[in-house]
Amino acid sequence: MNRNTTNLLLALGTLFLVAGCFCNSDRNTGSSKQDEPVASNTTRASSNKSSSTSSDPSKKADSGDFLVEHEEVSTPKYVEIDKQIKGEKLLEKAASQLNAALSLPEDITLRTKDCKEVNAYYDPNDSSVTMCYELMEHFYGSFRSSGISEKEAYTQMFDAVRFVFLHEIAHAIIDKYKLPIIGNEEDAADRCSAYINLEELGQDGVKAILAAADAFAIESKRTEGSKKNMADEHLLGEQRYYNALCMVYGSDASKWEKLVTGGYLPKERAVRCPTEYGKTVDAWSALLGPWRKD
């Protein structure tokens, strides 16, 4: 494998292993259930359902699993990466850890693939979360274009991918849990990702949010002067940038005061961020609470 391929593989490893931090103290361990084939290219990861049964009437029933599906890769430069992912069972490990943390009303499939486009998405038609290899390359290229070193660009890519993965998981659980989202769902998914990163992943989570914010800012500068797609369901890159910074600042205003003093986050917005973050935490804690495994 060449250097770029090796680094992309490391990014994928970081992406999927982070799923295990979704629910720190709530994670179940010790399941003896082995990976069970469901279809020719689909794997049912260990779900630990027997130990997740709760007598608490507020807890939701666990009737589904995070599954793994491997598709054939046709882009030559991704073949070796795909082979390594399958061999090291990175997706299977992520699915198993998510299954230990969350109950599901029905199955959700996780996959990586060459999509022939820069993308990551949740598809409600087949209940799947797909991370495209092209997106990771795109992030790397974006960060390199900002003038940082190759090593720094790879680090930023790893972190931004973590934010995007949890954003897509948020779309999946909003759909399957039928959560009452007030407002724009893309914004809600961003805030869910920020909530998980900040409340569960600590400093690594902060890095993920700041890297995503940088990516939003870089993309905005690239398209500066071009016509904005105001009908798109996503917020503008500039808005996502400031929302991300607001979540970080709001989580600990004294610790992240430099976001304001450094001119990154306007004081007029910053003053409201602690309340804004508090409402986000309260909302997502309440929404996810019935689905967390004890």
N, C-alpha and C positions, 0 to 999 in steps of 0.2 A: 504494500500500500504506500502511496505517496503521502507527503506531509499533510496536504489539504484533506485527503480522505481520512487519515488518522484523526485529525482534529475534529472533523465533522462527526466521526464516530464517538469521540469523547463528549461532544455536545449532546448527542442523543442519549448517551449514558446518563449524563447529568439531568437531562429532561425527564426521563422516565423514573429514575431512582428518587427524584424529588417527590413523587407521588406518595411515598411512604411517610412523608412529614405532614400529610394532610390533616391528620388527627393524632396528635402526640400521645396523650395519656389514654386515649380511647381505643388504641389499636389492639386487636386481639392477636394472640400468638399461639403457637403450638398446634396448628392444624395439621393433621396427618393425611388429609385428602390430597391425592396426587392430581396433576394436570390431566384432564379428561378430554379426549377429542370430541368435538361436537359436530364438526363437518370436516371435509377434506383439508381445509386450510384454516380452520378456526379452533381455538383452544379455550377451554373454560378453566380459568385460573382458580386456585384454591380460594374458596369463599368463606369457610369457617362458619357456616350458617348455624350449625348445631350449638355452638357456644355463644352465638349472638342473640339467642332467644331471650326476650326480656318480659318480665311480668308487669312492667310499667305500661299502663294503658296509653300513655302519651307517645310511646315509641311506635314507629311504623313497621309493618311486616316486611321482612326481607325476602322478596320473591324473584330477585334477579341478580345478575353478576356483571362485572366488567369482564368482557371477553377479549380475546386477541385474534386478529385475522391477518394473515400474511398473504399479500398479493405478489405476483411475479413482477420483477423490476425489469423494464426494457431499456432504460438509459444506462449505457455501459459504465459510466463513471460512478454509478450508485450500486452496481452489482455487488462489489466487495463489501461495502458498508452494510447492505441488506443481509448478506451472508453472516456477517459478524453479529448483527442484531439478533438474528434467529439463533445463532449458536450460543450466545450468552443469555438468551431469553430475557432481554431487557424489557420488552413489552409485557411478558408474562409476570415478571417481578412487580412491575408497576400495577398491573391489574390485581394481583394478589394482595398488595398492600392497600389499594383502594377498597377492595372487597372487605378487608379486615376493618376498615374505618367507617364505611358507609353502607347502609341498607339501600336496596334498589327495588322499585316495583316491577321492573322488567330489565332485560339485558341491555347493556351498552357495549359496543365494540370499539376497541382501540386499534388503530393501524398507522403504519408509516408507509409511504409510497412515493414514487416519482409521479407527480401530478401533471407534469408538462405546463405548470403555471406556479407562480409564487402565491402560496395559499396555506391556510390551516382552517379547518371548518368542522362544525357539527352538522350532520345530515339527519334531520328528523325522520326522513323516509325509511332509512335502515338503521336508525339509532346508533350512529357511529361518529367517533371523533378521529379525524385524519390530520396528521402532521406531514406536510410535504417537505421532501429533501430540498426542493428549490427555495423554500422560505428561509432555510438556514443559510444557504449560500447568499441569498439576498441580504440578510442581516449583516453577514460578514462584509459584503461589498459596501454596504451603506456605511458601516463603521469605519472601514478603511478609507472611504472617500472623505471622511471628516478630518483626516490627517493623522490619526493615531497609528501606533505600530501594529504589526501583524499579530503579535501576542496579545496586545490590549483589545484588538478587534475580535479575536476569538473569545476572549473572556466576556466581552460585552455581548457577543452573540449567544453564548451559553445562557447568560442571565436573561436576555430578552426572550429567548425561546421558552424559558421557564414561565414567564409571565403569560405568554400566548397559550401555552399548554393549559394552564389553569383557567384562562379565559374561555377556552373551548369546553373544558370540563364544566364550567359554570353554565354555558348554554345547554349542555346535556342534562344537567340536573334541574335547571329551570323548566325544561320541557317535561322530563320524566316525573318530577315531583309536583308538576302543575303549580308552580309557585306564583303568587300574585305580585307580579312585578309592576310597580307604578312608574311609568315613564319609559324611556328608551331602553330596550333590552341590551343593546351593545354597551351602553354606559353601565348598566347593571352588571354585566359580565366583567367589565373592567374593574368595577368596584369589588366584586366578589373575588377576583384574582388578587387585588390589592389587600383585601381583608385576610385571605388565606396566607399570602406572603408575609404580611406584617404580624399577624397573630400567631402563626404556626412556625414560620421559617426564620424569624429573627433577622440577623444581619444579612443572611443570604437572600431573604425575601426583599429587604430594602434594595439590595443590589439589582434584583430582578426588576423592580418597579422603576428604578432610576435608569436602568438600561433601556427599558421599554420607552420611557419618556424621551431619552436621547434619540431613539429610533423614530419616534413621532416627530421630533423637532427636525431631524435630518431630512426626513421625507417631506416635511412642510417646506423646507428651504429649497429642496430639489424642484418642487412644483410651484415655487413662488412665481407669480405673474401669470400662471396658467389659470384657466377657468375652473373654479371649484364645483364639484358635484354636490350641490346643495340638497339634492333629493336622496342621496345615499343614506342608508340606515345608520352608518357609523358617524360618530361625531367627527368634526374636522381634526386633523392632526394637532393643530395648535391647542384645541380644547382638551384633547386627550393628554397632551403634555402637561398642561396646567392642572388638570384633575389628578394626574398621577402624583405630581409634586405636592398637591394639597393633601393627599392621603398620607404621604410620608411626613410632611410637616405637622399635620393634625395628630398623628400618632404620638408625637413627642416634640412639642413646640420649642422647648428649651434646647434639646439636643440638635434639632435641625434648623436652628435660627439662621444658620449660614445660607439657607435657601432664600431667605428674605434679604439679609444683609448683602448677599452676593448678587442680588438683582435678578434672581431666577424666578421668584414668586412675588408678585406685587403685594404690598402691604394690605391693600384693600381687599384682596382675596384671602390672604393669610389669616387675617383676624377671625374669619369665619371657619377656618379649616378644622380646628379642634372639635367644634360642634358638629361639623359635617362628617368628620371621621367617626365621632361617637355614635351618630345616627346610623352610619354604615355598619359599624360593629354590632349595634343592637339589632338591626334588621336582619343581618345574615346569621347572627347567632340564633335568633328566634326561628328563622326559616329552616336552617339546617339542623337545629336541635333534635327534632323528632326522628331524623334519619341517621343520626350518629349512633354508632354501636357502643354499648356500655362495656 
